Amino acid sequence: MLTDTHVDSIERTTMWVGPMQVGVPRTDTWLPPPQNVQRVSETPTKDVSRRVPAAQPDALSLLTMKLLRVSEVQTTCLADTIGRFHASKSTVVIYEAKMGASAATFKNPLQESDAVLWLSLHVRAILAAKAGEMTLPFKLPRISFLNAYRLGSESLKDARNESDFLEAIYSLAKTNETQHATDMIFYRIDKLLCKAEFEQCDGLLRQLDIRRLPTSLMRSFLTITYPAKDKLKSRTSLFASIREEFIRQRGEAKTKRLLDGLA
Amino acid sequence: MRGERFNFASQDVDKIAILIMRTADGTHTGILHRKNGTLFRLGLAWHERLESTPASGRDPCVIPELEPEEINDITGMCRLIETLWSESGHAGIPYSFRCDPTTHFSDTGDLILGEGLGLTCSTFVIKVFEKAKVSLLNFTDWPPRASDDERHRQLLELMRKTRVPADHIAKVEGELPCIRFRPEETAAAGMADSIPVNFTTAEQAGRWILEILTPNNGHVRI
């Protein structure tokens, strides 16, 4: 639950100007401000918090959906972000902040701070909306289904079906975001195998359209499912298809090196 | 062996490299991998002390010649291990000398000890690569070495000094003597024309690395 204490700590924000504008919430547990930016001013610790009663993430989601006109998936992610602030343990928050950095695809050296900004922006957006400020004090970064995955939203991941997941992978593959796609594959399958959901994992492999994947991601599917190969019926035929595609794209010798241990 | 794959600094590492450095009394290895543009250092620093920190860019390392698909899987595994490590509240990997074939990173990125007791910095690197089906060393011809027994004794002493639980130390000691894959030999595998490398090749290349590494390349913090 979002309490006034949390709101206060979030609102104690210092603005910095560097390669990009970043906001670093100042609590004892936050990361220190980045060194290569110049501090220009402090935002006043306004009484926004006093106007915001404690609220459940669900209520916030509904309100945010209405005011910001974002989809259900997006608001789930926002609510989830708030939820992560509730934990307020430094390690958890900083870790999630790191996950957020990849979500926002910041490409400057201030990755950890940027991630904190990314999260704090969402919290502040909701606070502003809740407080009835129709004009948000900043532009809300777009949160897509893919970004929600990157953020590590557990409930969201569980809620989506295989085809949504695969579409997300194809989309990342198309834009050459192989690293993100690999993380999604490893993380998703990791969770399925951890829960012994072999049938669901098998369904995923069955639906996989390798024509829409680069060879790196094809191999990632084989690598992460290798230890459970005996429990995944579709994997054998998938391996054969991938092998064929590898031979076509990479030649016999490379295919042997890359796939022989994964049969 | 390709000496040009050894680098005195890591700032030019594109995607992945094997860290190799001298410590106060030995050597240390780990994996350097790039995540969202930032170079990270992942390794087992000591008993239940996995390190995953941004790299300084000054770490000596070997950049292995791997296929893009292999690099993608190894770096993906590094990120998964780091993620699980963070999610678990930084649960530790035990430190132990004997490299047991049943010890492995599972399909879920967790370390399954099997019949082993843990890993060293060197076997940690070996196992992460193995998880992506990239074998660095050919274990079959690795001989026992007297100098390794001595090193194991030193490290046991260090385990006692750093208050590693006595029952764990007793178990680790019970497995001695055992084969040791030296950090510099694991790193040296990255300089080979083809992997896995055998003992003779790795040992020679490992000595070459030690000769050119100065003692001032940092410490494993214990």
HADDOCK unambig.tbl for C-alpha pairs under 7 A between the chains (distance, minus, plus):
assign (segid A and resid 95 and name CA) (segid B and resid 86 and name CA) 6.82 0.50 0.50
assign (segid A and resid 102 and name CA) (segid B and resid 36 and name CA) 6.61 0.50 0.50
assign (segid A and resid 182 and name CA) (segid B and resid 76 and name CA) 6.08 0.50 0.50
assign (segid A and resid 183 and name CA) (segid B and resid 76 and name CA) 6.06 0.50 0.50
assign (segid A and resid 186 and name CA) (segid B and resid 80 and name CA) 6.97 0.50 0.50
assign (segid A and resid 187 and name CA) (segid B and resid 80 and name CA) 6.92 0.50 0.50
assign (segid A and resid 190 and name CA) (segid B and resid 107 and name CA) 6.56 0.50 0.50
assign (segid A and resid 190 and name CA) (segid B and resid 108 and name CA) 4.51 0.50 0.50
assign (segid A and resid 193 and name CA) (segid B and resid 108 and name CA) 6.81 0.50 0.50
assign (segid A and resid 194 and name CA) (segid B and resid 108 and name CA) 6.41 0.50 0.50
assign (segid A and resid 215 and name CA) (segid B and resid 69 and name CA) 6.72 0.50 0.50
assign (segid A and resid 216 and name CA) (segid B and resid 68 and name CA) 6.76 0.50 0.50
assign (segid A and resid 216 and name CA) (segid B and resid 69 and name CA) 4.24 0.50 0.50
assign (segid A and resid 216 and name CA) (segid B and resid 72 and name CA) 6.35 0.50 0.50
assign (segid A and resid 219 and name CA) (segid B and resid 69 and name CA) 6.56 0.50 0.50
assign (segid A and resid 220 and name CA) (segid B and resid 73 and name CA) 5.85 0.50 0.50
assign (segid A and resid 223 and name CA) (segid B and resid 132 and name CA) 6.19 0.50 0.50
assign (segid A and resid 224 and name CA) (segid B and resid 107 and name CA) 5.61 0.50 0.50
assign (segid A and resid 225 and name CA) (segid B and resid 107 and name CA) 6.58 0.50 0.50
assign (segid A and resid 227 and name CA) (segid B and resid 107 and name CA) 5.74 0.50 0.50
assign (segid A and resid 261 and name CA) (segid B and resid 133 and name CA) 6.17 0.50 0.50
